[in-house]
Amino acid sequence: MGHAGSDLCEVGKTMIGPVSRIIARYIASALVTYGMFAAPDAAMIEPDLALAVGAVVGAAVEGAYAIAIRKGWTT
């Protein structure tokens, strides 16, 4: 029988992909939302840049998800 700590470590290794993807989706969503609704005079970063970066991050995350599904990886 394995050690309980090693089992937990294995679960963590298999969950890193899905958790990372979820976090990246939230970041992309926040950037797109900021880019669409930020007040121009109060913006710390250019809203158009935030919108573009958010869209690119979101597209990359969804592309990685499609690849993971196709290859049978943990999603």
Beta strands, then each sheet from edge to edge (+ up, - down):
end
